[in-house]
Amino acid sequence: MKYCYQCGHMTAGEPLFCNSCGRSYDVKLCPRLHPNPRSAECCSQCGSRELSTPQPKIPMYLRLLAILARLGLGLLLLYATLAVLVALLQSPEVQRSLVAMGLLLAALWILWSRLPDWFRDAIRSFWKNRSGHED
């Protein structure tokens, strides 16, 4: 997704132009869509003088502020997630269920390793064929 600083709209995917105002993102484009720097007067590849109008350039301090805001919110979300996990792991019920799941997984792995090779191969081919038919 790209955000247009001219009109304030978001455009899905990796567009070359804003769907709302028609401005290009950070470069000037000729009719053949050759990218050129903002300062270009004509296309460096085909020589066309018909270049798009790029969206306004945002100041570096605003870009830095946006990065810091994302980083701050990400760290806050990480802290909240870790706090919830620690609180859950301190609960005796959760600890017992984690131990039970761990023992069950260990038993299943031991059982899997004890199966004959031909049987394991048959199971693998069954799952491979089954997943191939769903695509």
N, CA, C and O atoms as CSV, one atom per row, in Angstrom:
chain,resi,resn,atom,element,x,y,z
A,1,MET,N,N,0.843,-1.181,0.000
A,1,MET,CA,C,0.000,0.000,0.000
A,1,MET,C,C,0.882,1.236,0.000
A,1,MET,O,O,1.946,1.280,0.616
A,2,LYS,N,N,0.398,2.224,-0.710
A,2,LYS,CA,C,1.127,3.489,-0.731
A,2,LYS,C,C,0.186,4.614,-0.320
A,2,LYS,O,O,-1.002,4.613,-0.644
A,3,TYR,N,N,0.753,5.571,0.401
A,3,TYR,CA,C,0.002,6.725,0.880
A,3,TYR,C,C,0.381,7.935,0.043
A,3,TYR,O,O,1.565,8.204,-0.162
A,4,CYS,N,N,-0.615,8.665,-0.443
A,4,CYS,CA,C,-0.372,9.864,-1.237
A,4,CYS,C,C,-0.368,11.077,-0.310
A,4,CYS,O,O,-1.343,11.324,0.400
A,5,TYR,N,N,0.722,11.827,-0.318
A,5,TYR,CA,C,0.831,13.005,0.534
A,5,TYR,C,C,0.147,14.216,-0.091
A,5,TYR,O,O,0.049,15.265,0.545
A,6,GLN,N,N,-0.328,14.083,-1.328
A,6,GLN,CA,C,-1.073,15.160,-1.976
A,6,GLN,C,C,-2.528,15.159,-1.518
A,6,GLN,O,O,-3.045,16.174,-1.054
A,7,CYS,N,N,-3.187,13.989,-1.655
A,7,CYS,CA,C,-4.627,13.930,-1.363
A,7,CYS,C,C,-4.967,13.138,-0.095
A,7,CYS,O,O,-6.103,13.187,0.376
A,8,GLY,N,N,-3.983,12.405,0.463
A,8,GLY,CA,C,-4.215,11.677,1.703
A,8,GLY,C,C,-4.895,10.333,1.530
A,8,GLY,O,O,-5.407,9.783,2.505
A,9,HIS,N,N,-4.918,9.784,0.319
A,9,HIS,CA,C,-5.547,8.486,0.084
A,9,HIS,C,C,-4.511,7.374,0.035
A,9,HIS,O,O,-3.356,7.593,-0.330
A,10,MET,N,N,-4.951,6.164,0.413
A,10,MET,CA,C,-4.118,4.964,0.330
A,10,MET,C,C,-4.503,4.215,-0.942
A,10,MET,O,O,-5.679,4.133,-1.296
A,11,THR,N,N,-3.490,3.667,-1.628
A,11,THR,CA,C,-3.732,2.853,-2.806
A,11,THR,C,C,-3.130,1.484,-2.559
A,11,THR,O,O,-1.968,1.373,-2.167
A,12,ALA,N,N,-3.912,0.445,-2.785
A,12,ALA,CA,C,-3.471,-0.929,-2.516
A,12,ALA,C,C,-2.426,-1.377,-3.530
A,12,ALA,O,O,-2.373,-0.873,-4.652
A,13,GLY,N,N,-1.597,-2.333,-3.118
A,13,GLY,CA,C,-0.581,-2.917,-3.993
A,13,GLY,C,C,0.651,-2.045,-4.090
A,13,GLY,O,O,0.993,-1.323,-3.153
A,14,GLU,N,N,1.317,-2.119,-5.237
A,14,GLU,CA,C,2.511,-1.309,-5.508
A,14,GLU,C,C,2.234,-0.414,-6.719
A,14,GLU,O,O,2.849,-0.598,-7.770
A,15,PRO,N,N,1.315,0.553,-6.588
A,15,PRO,CA,C,0.935,1.375,-7.739
A,15,PRO,C,C,2.010,2.390,-8.099
A,15,PRO,O,O,2.835,2.771,-7.268
A,16,LEU,N,N,1.982,2.817,-9.349
A,16,LEU,CA,C,2.880,3.885,-9.799
A,16,LEU,C,C,2.242,5.247,-9.596
A,16,LEU,O,O,2.936,6.251,-9.433
A,17,PHE,N,N,0.891,5.275,-9.608
A,17,PHE,CA,C,0.153,6.526,-9.480
A,17,PHE,C,C,-0.904,6.393,-8.392
A,17,PHE,O,O,-1.380,5.294,-8.106
A,18,CYS,N,N,-1.268,7.523,-7.788
A,18,CYS,CA,C,-2.359,7.563,-6.816
A,18,CYS,C,C,-3.675,7.372,-7.568
A,18,CYS,O,O,-3.899,8.017,-8.593
A,19,ASN,N,N,-4.534,6.504,-7.079
A,19,ASN,CA,C,-5.825,6.273,-7.724
A,19,ASN,C,C,-6.764,7.464,-7.565
A,19,ASN,O,O,-7.717,7.596,-8.332
A,20,SER,N,N,-6.518,8.323,-6.598
A,20,SER,CA,C,-7.417,9.434,-6.334
A,20,SER,C,C,-7.031,10.695,-7.116
A,20,SER,O,O,-7.857,11.244,-7.846
A,21,CYS,N,N,-5.786,11.156,-6.971
A,21,CYS,CA,C,-5.375,12.415,-7.610
A,21,CYS,C,C,-4.514,12.213,-8.860
A,21,CYS,O,O,-4.311,13.163,-9.615
A,22,GLY,N,N,-4.009,11.012,-9.095
A,22,GLY,CA,C,-3.241,10.728,-10.302
A,22,GLY,C,C,-1.772,11.095,-10.235
A,22,GLY,O,O,-1.063,10.951,-11.231
A,23,ARG,N,N,-1.301,11.558,-9.112
A,23,ARG,CA,C,0.122,11.907,-9.007
A,23,ARG,C,C,0.964,10.648,-8.849
A,23,ARG,O,O,0.498,9.633,-8.330
A,24,SER,N,N,2.210,10.730,-9.304
A,24,SER,CA,C,3.133,9.595,-9.161
A,24,SER,C,C,3.781,9.655,-7.782
A,24,SER,O,O,3.748,10.679,-7.100
A,25,TYR,N,N,4.368,8.532,-7.395
A,25,TYR,CA,C,4.993,8.429,-6.071
A,25,TYR,C,C,6.502,8.619,-6.184
A,25,TYR,O,O,7.195,7.760,-6.729
A,26,ASP,N,N,7.014,9.729,-5.676
A,26,ASP,CA,C,8.446,10.002,-5.492
A,26,ASP,C,C,9.285,10.098,-6.760
A,26,ASP,O,O,10.470,10.413,-6.660
A,27,VAL,N,N,8.743,9.848,-7.935
A,27,VAL,CA,C,9.501,9.972,-9.178
A,27,VAL,C,C,8.607,10.611,-10.234
A,27,VAL,O,O,7.388,10.676,-10.078
A,28,LYS,N,N,9.238,11.085,-11.316
A,28,LYS,CA,C,8.492,11.542,-12.480
A,28,LYS,C,C,8.504,10.410,-13.491
A,28,LYS,O,O,9.548,9.813,-13.753
A,29,LEU,N,N,7.338,10.114,-14.059
A,29,LEU,CA,C,7.221,9.029,-15.029
A,29,LEU,C,C,6.806,9.603,-16.376
A,29,LEU,O,O,5.953,10.486,-16.454
A,30,CYS,N,N,7.430,9.083,-17.445
A,30,CYS,CA,C,7.040,9.470,-18.794
A,30,CYS,C,C,5.855,8.601,-19.217
A,30,CYS,O,O,5.482,7.690,-18.478
A,31,PRO,N,N,5.239,8.860,-20.406
A,31,PRO,CA,C,4.121,8.014,-20.849
A,31,PRO,C,C,4.476,6.532,-20.979
A,31,PRO,O,O,3.588,5.683,-20.912
A,32,ARG,N,N,5.754,6.209,-21.161
A,32,ARG,CA,C,6.192,4.812,-21.242
A,32,ARG,C,C,6.558,4.249,-19.868
A,32,ARG,O,O,7.049,3.124,-19.766
A,33,LEU,N,N,6.319,5.031,-18.816
A,33,LEU,CA,C,6.537,4.660,-17.410
A,33,LEU,C,C,8.004,4.445,-17.051
A,33,LEU,O,O,8.323,3.632,-16.184
A,34,HIS,N,N,8.899,5.180,-17.724
A,34,HIS,CA,C,10.310,5.155,-17.325
A,34,HIS,C,C,10.464,6.048,-16.090
A,34,HIS,O,O,10.024,7.197,-16.107
A,35,PRO,N,N,11.083,5.538,-15.019
A,35,PRO,CA,C,11.268,6.365,-13.820
A,35,PRO,C,C,12.381,7.397,-14.014
A,35,PRO,O,O,13.433,7.098,-14.578
A,36,ASN,N,N,12.130,8.602,-13.540
A,36,ASN,CA,C,13.092,9.701,-13.608
A,36,ASN,C,C,13.110,10.426,-12.275
A,36,ASN,O,O,12.120,10.398,-11.544
A,37,PRO,N,N,14.227,11.079,-11.945
A,37,PRO,CA,C,14.274,11.819,-10.674
A,37,PRO,C,C,13.293,12.987,-10.687
A,37,PRO,O,O,12.828,13.416,-11.743
A,38,ARG,N,N,12.990,13.490,-9.499
A,38,ARG,CA,C,12.056,14.604,-9.349
A,38,ARG,C,C,12.500,15.847,-10.116
A,38,ARG,O,O,11.666,16.637,-10.559
A,39,SER,N,N,13.792,16.016,-10.271
A,39,SER,CA,C,14.318,17.217,-10.913
A,39,SER,C,C,14.388,17.109,-12.429
A,39,SER,O,O,14.807,18.064,-13.083
A,40,ALA,N,N,13.996,15.985,-13.009
A,40,ALA,CA,C,14.132,15.772,-14.453
A,40,ALA,C,C,13.200,16.698,-15.230
A,40,ALA,O,O,12.076,16.972,-14.809
A,41,GLU,N,N,13.688,17.166,-16.362
A,41,GLU,CA,C,12.895,17.982,-17.284
A,41,GLU,C,C,12.390,17.139,-18.444
A,41,GLU,O,O,11.362,17.449,-19.046
A,42,CYS,N,N,13.127,16.056,-18.757
A,42,CYS,CA,C,12.711,15.129,-19.807
A,42,CYS,C,C,13.157,13.726,-19.400
A,42,CYS,O,O,14.019,13.562,-18.537
A,43,CYS,N,N,12.556,12.717,-20.036
A,43,CYS,CA,C,12.861,11.327,-19.694
A,43,CYS,C,C,14.291,10.997,-20.108
A,43,CYS,O,O,14.714,11.327,-21.216
A,44,SER,N,N,15.015,10.360,-19.237
A,44,SER,CA,C,16.415,10.007,-19.513
A,44,SER,C,C,16.532,8.821,-20.464
A,44,SER,O,O,17.614,8.571,-20.994
A,45,GLN,N,N,15.443,8.083,-20.695
A,45,GLN,CA,C,15.507,6.911,-21.571
A,45,GLN,C,C,14.904,7.174,-22.953
A,45,GLN,O,O,15.484,6.776,-23.964
A,46,CYS,N,N,13.750,7.839,-23.007
A,46,CYS,CA,C,13.106,8.036,-24.312
A,46,CYS,C,C,13.074,9.498,-24.753
A,46,CYS,O,O,12.722,9.783,-25.898
A,47,GLY,N,N,13.434,10.432,-23.866
A,47,GLY,CA,C,13.491,11.844,-24.229
A,47,GLY,C,C,12.169,12.576,-24.156
A,47,GLY,O,O,12.119,13.761,-24.484
A,48,SER,N,N,11.104,11.929,-23.743
A,48,SER,CA,C,9.794,12.568,-23.671
A,48,SER,C,C,9.809,13.702,-22.649
A,48,SER,O,O,10.417,13.600,-21.583
A,49,ARG,N,N,9.115,14.793,-23.009
A,49,ARG,CA,C,9.003,15.914,-22.082
A,49,ARG,C,C,7.698,15.859,-21.295
A,49,ARG,O,O,7.450,16.710,-20.440
A,50,GLU,N,N,6.875,14.877,-21.576
A,50,GLU,CA,C,5.615,14.702,-20.856
A,50,GLU,C,C,5.873,13.837,-19.625
A,50,GLU,O,O,5.833,12.608,-19.700
A,51,LEU,N,N,6.131,14.472,-18.523
A,51,LEU,CA,C,6.420,13.755,-17.282
A,51,LEU,C,C,5.299,13.969,-16.275
A,51,LEU,O,O,4.654,15.018,-16.257
A,52,SER,N,N,5.080,12.971,-15.448
A,52,SER,CA,C,4.047,13.062,-14.418
A,52,SER,C,C,4.458,14.046,-13.336
A,52,SER,O,O,5.626,14.413,-13.209
A,53,THR,N,N,3.471,14.460,-12.565
A,53,THR,CA,C,3.726,15.326,-11.412
A,53,THR,C,C,3.794,14.442,-10.176
A,53,THR,O,O,2.813,13.777,-9.842
A,54,PRO,N,N,4.939,14.422,-9.489
A,54,PRO,CA,C,5.026,13.572,-8.289
A,54,PRO,C,C,4.301,14.212,-7.106
A,54,PRO,O,O,4.060,15.418,-7.071
A,55,GLN,N,N,3.966,13.361,-6.148
A,55,GLN,CA,C,3.356,13.862,-4.920
A,55,GLN,C,C,4.350,14.764,-4.203
A,55,GLN,O,O,5.550,14.679,-4.467
A,56,PRO,N,N,3.889,15.621,-3.307
A,56,PRO,CA,C,4.817,16.489,-2.585
A,56,PRO,C,C,5.828,15.674,-1.783
A,56,PRO,O,O,5.512,14.611,-1.249
A,57,LYS,N,N,7.025,16.186,-1.714
A,57,LYS,CA,C,8.068,15.528,-0.931
A,57,LYS,C,C,7.869,15.899,0.531
A,57,LYS,O,O,7.710,17.072,0.867
A,58,ILE,N,N,7.877,14.882,1.403
A,58,ILE,CA,C,7.679,15.180,2.819
A,58,ILE,C,C,9.043,15.427,3.464
A,58,ILE,O,O,10.039,14.814,3.080
A,59,PRO,N,N,9.079,16.323,4.440
A,59,PRO,CA,C,10.354,16.618,5.105
A,59,PRO,C,C,10.904,15.396,5.854
A,59,PRO,O,O,10.149,14.529,6.295
A,60,MET,N,N,12.206,15.349,5.985
A,60,MET,CA,C,12.875,14.224,6.637
A,60,MET,C,C,12.432,14.081,8.091
A,60,MET,O,O,12.308,12.961,8.587
A,61,TYR,N,N,12.194,15.192,8.780
A,61,TYR,CA,C,11.802,15.076,10.195
A,61,TYR,C,C,10.438,14.391,10.336
A,61,TYR,O,O,10.196,13.704,11.328
A,62,LEU,N,N,9.535,14.572,9.346
A,62,LEU,CA,C,8.259,13.879,9.413
A,62,LEU,C,C,8.426,12.388,9.150
A,62,LEU,O,O,7.750,11.566,9.768
A,63,ARG,N,N,9.327,12.038,8.234
A,63,ARG,CA,C,9.609,10.621,7.994
A,63,ARG,C,C,10.197,9.977,9.242
A,63,ARG,O,O,9.814,8.870,9.620
A,64,LEU,N,N,11.129,10.679,9.878
A,64,LEU,CA,C,11.743,10.174,11.105
A,64,LEU,C,C,10.703,10.040,12.214
A,64,LEU,O,O,10.723,9.071,12.973
A,65,LEU,N,N,9.798,11.009,12.307
A,65,LEU,CA,C,8.741,10.956,13.309
A,65,LEU,C,C,7.826,9.751,13.060
A,65,LEU,O,O,7.415,9.085,14.010
A,66,ALA,N,N,7.508,9.469,11.806
A,66,ALA,CA,C,6.664,8.314,11.480
A,66,ALA,C,C,7.371,7.009,11.852
A,66,ALA,O,O,6.744,6.092,12.383
A,67,ILE,N,N,8.666,6.926,11.574
A,67,ILE,CA,C,9.435,5.722,11.927
A,67,ILE,C,C,9.465,5.536,13.443
A,67,ILE,O,O,9.272,4.427,13.941
A,68,LEU,N,N,9.706,6.622,14.169
A,68,LEU,CA,C,9.744,6.537,15.630
A,68,LEU,C,C,8.379,6.171,16.206
A,68,LEU,O,O,8.300,5.433,17.187
A,69,ALA,N,N,7.312,6.677,15.610
A,69,ALA,CA,C,5.971,6.327,16.086
A,69,ALA,C,C,5.702,4.841,15.868
A,69,ALA,O,O,5.178,4.171,16.757
A,70,ARG,N,N,6.057,4.321,14.689
A,70,ARG,CA,C,5.880,2.886,14.433
A,70,ARG,C,C,6.707,2.051,15.393
A,70,ARG,O,O,6.224,1.058,15.937
A,71,LEU,N,N,7.953,2.452,15.600
A,71,LEU,CA,C,8.835,1.724,16.500
A,71,LEU,C,C,8.293,1.758,17.924
A,71,LEU,O,O,8.295,0.738,18.613
A,72,GLY,N,N,7.828,2.922,18.368
A,72,GLY,CA,C,7.284,3.043,19.716
A,72,GLY,C,C,6.046,2.182,19.906
A,72,GLY,O,O,5.907,1.506,20.925
A,73,LEU,N,N,5.144,2.204,18.926
A,73,LEU,CA,C,3.945,1.383,19.031
A,73,LEU,C,C,4.284,-0.102,18.973
A,73,LEU,O,O,3.667,-0.912,19.664
A,74,GLY,N,N,5.268,-0.455,18.146
A,74,GLY,CA,C,5.684,-1.858,18.084
A,74,GLY,C,C,6.273,-2.332,19.399
A,74,GLY,O,O,5.972,-3.436,19.854
A,75,LEU,N,N,7.115,-1.503,20.017
A,75,LEU,CA,C,7.704,-1.868,21.306
A,75,LEU,C,C,6.640,-1.950,22.400
A,75,LEU,O,O,6.703,-2.816,23.273
A,76,LEU,N,N,5.660,-1.041,22.345
A,76,LEU,CA,C,4.567,-1.089,23.319
A,76,LEU,C,C,3.760,-2.373,23.152
A,76,LEU,O,O,3.393,-3.008,24.140
A,77,LEU,N,N,3.485,-2.752,21.917
A,77,LEU,CA,C,2.755,-3.987,21.653
A,77,LEU,C,C,3.569,-5.209,22.099
A,77,LEU,O,O,3.011,-6.147,22.669
A,78,LEU,N,N,4.861,-5.202,21.847
A,78,LEU,CA,C,5.722,-6.299,22.296
A,78,LEU,C,C,5.708,-6.404,23.822
A,78,LEU,O,O,5.592,-7.503,24.365
A,79,TYR,N,N,5.825,-5.276,24.512
A,79,TYR,CA,C,5.804,-5.277,25.975
A,79,TYR,C,C,4.485,-5.833,26.502
A,79,TYR,O,O,4.476,-6.637,27.434
A,80,ALA,N,N,3.365,-5.403,25.902
A,80,ALA,CA,C,2.055,-5.878,26.351
A,80,ALA,C,C,1.918,-7.379,26.115
A,80,ALA,O,O,1.393,-8.102,26.962
A,81,THR,N,N,2.392,-7.844,24.963
A,81,THR,CA,C,2.321,-9.270,24.658
A,81,THR,C,C,3.145,-10.085,25.646
A,81,THR,O,O,2.686,-11.112,26.146
A,82,LEU,N,N,4.359,-9.626,25.926
A,82,LEU,CA,C,5.210,-10.341,26.884
A,82,LEU,C,C,4.605,-10.323,28.282
A,82,LEU,O,O,4.701,-11.314,29.006
A,83,ALA,N,N,3.988,-9.222,28.670
A,83,ALA,CA,C,3.353,-9.145,29.992
A,83,ALA,C,C,2.209,-10.151,30.100
A,83,ALA,O,O,2.047,-10.804,31.132
A,84,VAL,N,N,1.420,-10.275,29.038
A,84,VAL,CA,C,0.314,-11.239,29.051
A,84,VAL,C,C,0.868,-12.665,29.101
A,84,VAL,O,O,0.357,-13.500,29.848
A,85,LEU,N,N,1.902,-12.948,28.315
A,85,LEU,CA,C,2.488,-14.288,28.321
A,85,LEU,C,C,3.064,-14.653,29.685
A,85,LEU,O,O,2.881,-15.775,30.157
A,86,VAL,N,N,3.758,-13.714,30.317
A,86,VAL,CA,C,4.323,-13.979,31.638
A,86,VAL,C,C,3.201,-14.235,32.641
A,86,VAL,O,O,3.298,-15.137,33.473
A,87,ALA,N,N,2.138,-13.437,32.557
A,87,ALA,CA,C,1.012,-13.638,33.480
A,87,ALA,C,C,0.362,-14.998,33.251
A,87,ALA,O,O,-0.009,-15.676,34.209
A,88,LEU,N,N,0.223,-15.402,31.988
A,88,LEU,CA,C,-0.362,-16.703,31.693
A,88,LEU,C,C,0.529,-17.851,32.174
A,88,LEU,O,O,0.047,-18.836,32.732
A,89,LEU,N,N,1.829,-17.705,31.949
A,89,LEU,CA,C,2.743,-18.780,32.322
A,89,LEU,C,C,2.888,-18.935,33.831
A,89,LEU,O,O,3.332,-19.979,34.306
A,90,GLN,N,N,2.526,-17.930,34.568
A,90,GLN,CA,C,2.590,-18.039,36.025
A,90,GLN,C,C,1.358,-18.725,36.596
A,90,GLN,O,O,1.325,-19.058,37.781
A,91,SER,N,N,0.357,-18.935,35.772
A,91,SER,CA,C,-0.863,-19.603,36.226
A,91,SER,C,C,-0.616,-21.114,36.304
A,91,SER,O,O,-0.114,-21.697,35.343
A,92,PRO,N,N,-0.954,-21.757,37.423
A,92,PRO,CA,C,-0.729,-23.205,37.550
A,92,PRO,C,C,-1.506,-24.028,36.523
A,92,PRO,O,O,-1.014,-25.054,36.054
A,93,GLU,N,N,-2.720,-23.585,36.170
A,93,GLU,CA,C,-3.507,-24.324,35.184
A,93,GLU,C,C,-2.821,-24.325,33.821
A,93,GLU,O,O,-2.774,-25.349,33.139
A,94,VAL,N,N,-2.293,-23.173,33.435
A,94,VAL,CA,C,-1.613,-23.070,32.144
A,94,VAL,C,C,-0.335,-23.896,32.169
A,94,VAL,O,O,-0.012,-24.568,31.189
A,95,GLN,N,N,0.390,-23.851,33.274
A,95,GLN,CA,C,1.616,-24.642,33.375
A,95,GLN,C,C,1.319,-26.131,33.241
A,95,GLN,O,O,2.038,-26.853,32.549
A,96,ARG,N,N,0.257,-26.589,33.903
A,96,ARG,CA,C,-0.101,-28.010,33.802
A,96,ARG,C,C,-0.489,-28.384,32.380
A,96,ARG,O,O,-0.094,-29.441,31.888
A,97,SER,N,N,-1.252,-27.534,31.720
A,97,SER,CA,C,-1.663,-27.859,30.354
A,97,SER,C,C,-0.465,-27.833,29.399
A,97,SER,O,O,-0.413,-28.635,28.467
A,98,LEU,N,N,0.498,-26.930,29.609
A,98,LEU,CA,C,1.697,-26.911,28.771
A,98,LEU,C,C,2.529,-28.167,28.977
A,98,LEU,O,O,3.056,-28.723,28.013
A,99,VAL,N,N,2.654,-28.622,30.223
A,99,VAL,CA,C,3.390,-29.857,30.505
A,99,VAL,C,C,2.686,-31.040,29.853
A,99,VAL,O,O,3.338,-31.905,29.267
A,100,ALA,N,N,1.359,-31.084,29.951
A,100,ALA,CA,C,0.600,-32.174,29.336
A,100,ALA,C,C,0.775,-32.172,27.812
A,100,ALA,O,O,0.965,-33.229,27.211
A,101,MET,N,N,0.713,-30.998,27.191
A,101,MET,CA,C,0.907,-30.926,25.739
A,101,MET,C,C,2.328,-31.323,25.361
A,101,MET,O,O,2.534,-31.992,24.348
A,102,GLY,N,N,3.305,-30.919,26.159
A,102,GLY,CA,C,4.690,-31.307,25.893
A,102,GLY,C,C,4.881,-32.808,25.977
A,102,GLY,O,O,5.555,-33.399,25.133
A,103,LEU,N,N,4.293,-33.430,26.992
A,103,LEU,CA,C,4.394,-34.887,27.123
A,103,LEU,C,C,3.692,-35.604,25.971
A,103,LEU,O,O,4.186,-36.615,25.472
A,104,LEU,N,N,2.552,-35.084,25.556
A,104,LEU,CA,C,1.841,-35.677,24.424
A,104,LEU,C,C,2.662,-35.569,23.144
A,104,LEU,O,O,2.763,-36.534,22.386
A,105,LEU,N,N,3.245,-34.406,22.903
A,105,LEU,CA,C,4.089,-34.234,21.717
A,105,LEU,C,C,5.308,-35.153,21.764
A,105,LEU,O,O,5.677,-35.747,20.751
A,106,ALA,N,N,5.925,-35.269,22.921
A,106,ALA,CA,C,7.076,-36.167,23.049
A,106,ALA,C,C,6.673,-37.608,22.763
A,106,ALA,O,O,7.395,-38.333,22.079
A,107,ALA,N,N,5.524,-38.023,23.283
A,107,ALA,CA,C,5.049,-39.389,23.029
A,107,ALA,C,C,4.777,-39.604,21.543
A,107,ALA,O,O,5.099,-40.661,20.999
A,108,LEU,N,N,4.185,-38.609,20.884
A,108,LEU,CA,C,3.922,-38.737,19.449
A,108,LEU,C,C,5.217,-38.810,18.636
A,108,LEU,O,O,5.298,-39.579,17.678
A,109,TRP,N,N,6.224,-38.025,19.004
A,109,TRP,CA,C,7.507,-38.078,18.303
A,109,TRP,C,C,8.189,-39.433,18.516
A,109,TRP,O,O,8.763,-39.999,17.585
A,110,ILE,N,N,8.122,-39.938,19.722
A,110,ILE,CA,C,8.717,-41.256,19.987
A,110,ILE,C,C,7.987,-42.324,19.184
A,110,ILE,O,O,8.616,-43.202,18.594
A,111,LEU,N,N,6.658,-42.248,19.161
A,111,LEU,CA,C,5.879,-43.199,18.374
A,111,LEU,C,C,6.226,-43.101,16.891
A,111,LEU,O,O,6.385,-44.120,16.219
A,112,TRP,N,N,6.344,-41.884,16.384
A,112,TRP,CA,C,6.691,-41.679,14.971
A,112,TRP,C,C,8.062,-42.266,14.644
A,112,TRP,O,O,8.248,-42.878,13.593
A,113,SER,N,N,9.022,-42.074,15.552
A,113,SER,CA,C,10.374,-42.582,15.283
A,113,SER,C,C,10.437,-44.111,15.350
A,113,SER,O,O,11.346,-44.711,14.778
A,114,ARG,N,N,9.494,-44.744,16.034
A,114,ARG,CA,C,9.470,-46.202,16.161
A,114,ARG,C,C,8.730,-46.892,15.014
A,114,ARG,O,O,8.830,-48.109,14.855
A,115,LEU,N,N,7.989,-46.119,14.215
A,115,LEU,CA,C,7.259,-46.719,13.104
A,115,LEU,C,C,8.239,-47.212,12.035
A,115,LEU,O,O,9.300,-46.614,11.854
A,116,PRO,N,N,7.902,-48.285,11.333
A,116,PRO,CA,C,8.772,-48.752,10.249
A,116,PRO,C,C,8.859,-47.696,9.140
A,116,PRO,O,O,7.933,-46.911,8.932
A,117,ASP,N,N,9.990,-47.701,8.441
A,117,ASP,CA,C,10.210,-46.706,7.393
A,117,ASP,C,C,9.137,-46.770,6.305
A,117,ASP,O,O,8.678,-45.732,5.830
A,118,TRP,N,N,8.740,-47.968,5.910
A,118,TRP,CA,C,7.756,-48.098,4.836
A,118,TRP,C,C,6.417,-47.482,5.243
A,118,TRP,O,O,5.703,-46.927,4.408
A,119,PHE,N,N,6.082,-47.585,6.535
A,119,PHE,CA,C,4.818,-47.043,7.018
A,119,PHE,C,C,4.878,-45.516,7.058
A,119,PHE,O,O,3.911,-44.845,6.697
A,120,ARG,N,N,6.020,-44.966,7.499
A,120,ARG,CA,C,6.192,-43.513,7.521
A,120,ARG,C,C,6.156,-42.945,6.102
A,120,ARG,O,O,5.556,-41.898,5.857
A,121,ASP,N,N,6.809,-43.652,5.166
A,121,ASP,CA,C,6.799,-43.200,3.772
A,121,ASP,C,C,5.385,-43.218,3.199
A,121,ASP,O,O,5.003,-42.323,2.445
A,122,ALA,N,N,4.611,-44.244,3.562
A,122,ALA,CA,C,3.225,-44.324,3.088
A,122,ALA,C,C,2.402,-43.157,3.632
A,122,ALA,O,O,1.594,-42.578,2.906
A,123,ILE,N,N,2.601,-42.812,4.894
A,123,ILE,CA,C,1.877,-41.683,5.487
A,123,ILE,C,C,2.283,-40.382,4.813
A,123,ILE,O,O,1.429,-39.554,4.496
A,124,ARG,N,N,3.587,-40.192,4.590
A,124,ARG,CA,C,4.061,-38.976,3.914
A,124,ARG,C,C,3.480,-38.858,2.510
A,124,ARG,O,O,3.027,-37.785,2.112
A,125,SER,N,N,3.491,-39.960,1.758
A,125,SER,CA,C,2.958,-39.896,0.390
A,125,SER,C,C,1.458,-39.646,0.407
A,125,SER,O,O,0.937,-38.954,-0.468
A,126,PHE,N,N,0.756,-40.202,1.394
A,126,PHE,CA,C,-0.684,-39.937,1.519
A,126,PHE,C,C,-0.936,-38.452,1.732
A,126,PHE,O,O,-1.790,-37.869,1.063
A,127,TRP,N,N,-0.197,-37.823,2.664
A,127,TRP,CA,C,-0.388,-36.400,2.939
A,127,TRP,C,C,0.051,-35.539,1.760
A,127,TRP,O,O,-0.561,-34.509,1.480
A,128,LYS,N,N,1.113,-35.959,1.067
A,128,LYS,CA,C,1.587,-35.209,-0.097
A,128,LYS,C,C,0.545,-35.268,-1.213
A,128,LYS,O,O,0.242,-34.246,-1.829
A,129,ASN,N,N,-0.008,-36.462,-1.480
A,129,ASN,CA,C,-1.032,-36.602,-2.520
A,129,ASN,C,C,-2.306,-35.854,-2.142
A,129,ASN,O,O,-2.961,-35.249,-2.990
A,130,ARG,N,N,-2.643,-35.904,-0.868
A,130,ARG,CA,C,-3.855,-35.232,-0.399
A,130,ARG,C,C,-3.732,-33.730,-0.551
A,130,ARG,O,O,-4.679,-33.075,-0.985
A,131,SER,N,N,-2.588,-33.174,-0.202
A,131,SER,CA,C,-2.405,-31.726,-0.319
A,131,SER,C,C,-2.282,-31.335,-1.783
A,131,SER,O,O,-2.639,-30.212,-2.140
A,132,GLY,N,N,-1.787,-32.224,-2.646
A,132,GLY,CA,C,-1.691,-31.919,-4.074
A,132,GLY,C,C,-3.039,-31.833,-4.742
A,132,GLY,O,O,-3.200,-31.074,-5.697
A,133,HIS,N,N,-4.025,-32.593,-4.268
A,133,HIS,CA,C,-5.360,-32.558,-4.867
A,133,HIS,C,C,-6.132,-31.330,-4.450
A,133,HIS,O,O,-7.047,-30.921,-5.164
A,134,GLU,N,N,-5.802,-30.720,-3.315
A,134,GLU,CA,C,-6.530,-29.540,-2.839
A,134,GLU,C,C,-6.139,-28.292,-3.592
A,134,GLU,O,O,-6.926,-27.346,-3.619
A,135,ASP,N,N,-4.969,-28.230,-4.206
A,135,ASP,CA,C,-4.518,-27.030,-4.899
A,135,ASP,C,C,-5.272,-26.752,-6.156
A,135,ASP,O,O,-4.992,-25.767,-6.839
